[in-house]
């Protein structure tokens, strides 16, 4: 579905990631794991064509560099760890922006099909009843849910996640990631996500890459990747031992 070959990218002429190769297929949730500064977000920005890169990113066998911005918006979406509110749109209007690449205008000119997709998405994410509220009045968790709704309404083939739950409480994290995983599986889409919370990655992901020093050092199922020597080396600790020790503290006395 999506394939990255020999990808190199960085800032100011210095590479942050080097020779990255990965594949993700339809229905797959691929987790990108590794310590701060290892290049996880740079990798996503490269795939999304936010920054320049060397190498190639293929979507359905076609190089993304040949896609127009409008074509790309129909195929790929990036949901980041923080969102900024620049215009006081309603929840409905913001979600409807996800249909822009598929339509001839903004929310006031949506087709019947576009309108149906927006309404269905708002109902699935349980924000239909508050659709007329302004987004600058929302809490962080509610706002992230609205931007998730916009992403889902966009109906891309690939969703890129860059720590979208890092500022949310536990329930919001579980709800958001649970919805996304179900949506990916039910609609045969592909997801590539950056995670710091390894427990969330284990519960959410199918496969994983471990990154260290701008390179991929391990890959496989999430369990295989996290149990690898490369994961311990990347994080500089006994991950499994720490998790098991933490679990013991939850057991009743």
N, C-alpha and C positions, 0 to 999 in steps of 0.2 A: 504493500500500500504506500508506504513512505520509506525511502532509503537515503541515508546520508553516506557519502563516500569521500574519504580523505579531507575532511573539513578542517580548515584552519581559520582562525579569526581572532581579533583582539582590538586594541585601541592604541592610537598614536604610533602605529607602525610596529608594535610589539604584539606577538601572538599570545593570547591567553589560553586558547585551545589548539591542539595540534593533532592532525591526522585522526580525526574522529570518524568512526564507521559505526553505523547502526541501522537496524531494520525494525519496523513495526507494522503489523498487519491489521486487517479489519477485525474489530472486536477485542483488540488488545489494549491493556493499560500498562504502559511502560514507565517505570519510575527511574528518574535520574537522581542518584544519591552520591553524597560525598561531602567533605568538610567545606567550610566557608572559603571562598577564594579559589576553588578548584576549577571553575569555569562553567558551572551548571547553567546559570542565567545567560552567560555569553553564548552557550550552545543554542538555547531557545531563541535568543535574539537573532542569531544567524539563520536558523531555520525559518523564522518569520520574516527574514529580509529587512530587519530593522537596522542591522549593521552589515557592512561588507564582509565577504568571506572568500576564501579560495577553496576549491573542491566543488562538489555538486550535491544538490538536494533534489531527489526525484520523487514526484508525487504521481502515482499511477503510471510510472515509467517516463514521465515527462519532466524535464528540468524546470524547477520553479523560476529560474531566471528568465524563462520565456513567457511566463504568465504576466498579463496586465494586472494592475492593482485590483481591478474589479473582478477579474477571473480568480485571482488569489483569494479574495474575500469570500467567494462562494465555496472555496475548498478548505481554507485554513483559518483558524481563529486563535488568538492569544488572550488568556485570562491571567492577569498579573496579580501580585501580592497586595497591591494598593491601587485604589482608583481615585481619581480626582473629579470633582464636580465643577464644571466650568459654566454650565447653563442650567437654569432652574426648570428642567423638563419634568413632566410627570413620569411615574413608573411606566405607564402604558407607552408614552412617547419614547422613552429610553429603550424599552424592549423592542419597539417597532423599528428602531435604528438598525437592528440586526437584519432586517429584511431589505435594507437599502440596496445592497449589491444585486438583489434579485428583482428589484422593482424600478419603476421610472421616476419615483419621487420619494418624499418623506412620508411620515405616517398618515398625513391627511389624504394621500393619494394611493394608499395601499389597495391592491386587488383583493377580491373576495378570498382567494386562497391565502394571501399574505395575512389578511386580518384573522382568518381562522387559525393560522399557525401561531400568531401572537397571542390570541385568546387562549388557545390550548396550553401554551407554554406558561402563561401567567397562572392558569389554574393548577397545572402540575406542580408549580413551585409555591403554591399557596399564597400568592400575592394578588390574586384577581380582585378580591374585595377592597384592596387599598390601591387599586391601579391609578386613581386620580390624585394620589398624594404626590407632592413635589419631592424629588430625590434629595434635595438639600435639607429636608426635614428628617431624614432616615438615620437610624443607628448604623454603625459599621457593618454589623451582620446583615441587616436588611438591605443595605446598599450593595453588598457583595452578592446577595441573592438576586438583586435586580440585574447586575452586570452578568451574572450567570444566565439569567433569563434571556438577555440580549444575545449572548453567545450561542445558546441553544436555538433561539429563533433564527439565527444566522444559518443554522443547519449545515455546518462545515463537515467535510470528511475527516479532518484532523483537528483536534483541540490540543493546544499547548498550554500547560498550567505552570505558572511560576509562583510557587508557594501561595496559592490563593487563600489559604486558611490561616496564615501566620498570625493574623491579628484578631482571629475569631475565638469565641469561647468553645468549649469542647462539644456542646450539642450542635452548634452551628457548623463546626468542622465535620462532624459525623453526618449530619443531614446533607450538607453540600456535596461531600465526596460520595455518599451513598447514592444520592440522586444521579450524580454524574456517571458512576459506574454502571448503574442500571440503564441509563440512557445510551451509553456507549455499547453495551451488550445488545440491547433491544433493537438498536438502529444500525448495528454493524459498522460503527465508526472506529476511529483510532484515537488514542489519547497518549500523549507524552508529557509527563509531569515531573517537576522538580520538587523534592521533598526534603525537609530537615527532620521531621518527626518520623523516625524509623518504624514506630508502631503503626502509624497511619499508612505508611508504605506497605507494610506486611498485610494489613487488612484490606487495602485498596488495590494493590498492584498485582499483575500477573507475572511480569518479568521486570528485571532491573539491570541497570548499569551502575557500576561504582566508578567514580571519577576521582583522580588524584593528580595534582600538578598539571592540569589541563589535558590529561589523557584518560582513556578508558582502561581500567586495570582489572576489571572483572565483569562478567555478564552471565545471565542465566535466569532461573526463576528468582523471585525476591528472596526466598529462603536460601537458595544456593549462593546468591551474590553476598548476602549479609553474613553467611557462615564461612565465607572464603577468607583465606589469609590476607588477600588484597584489601578486604574491608577493614580488618583489624589494623593493617598498615596505614590505610588512608586516614582512619579516625584516631589512630594512635592509642587504642584501648581494646580491651576484651569486651566486645559489644554483647555477645551472648551471655557472658558471665554477669555483666551489669544488669541486663534485662531480667535474668532469672533471679538475681538478688533483689531487684525492685519488686518482682512479682511476689516474693516471699512476704513482703511487708503488707500485702493486701489480704493475705490469708487470715482467717479468724483465729484469735488466740485460743 
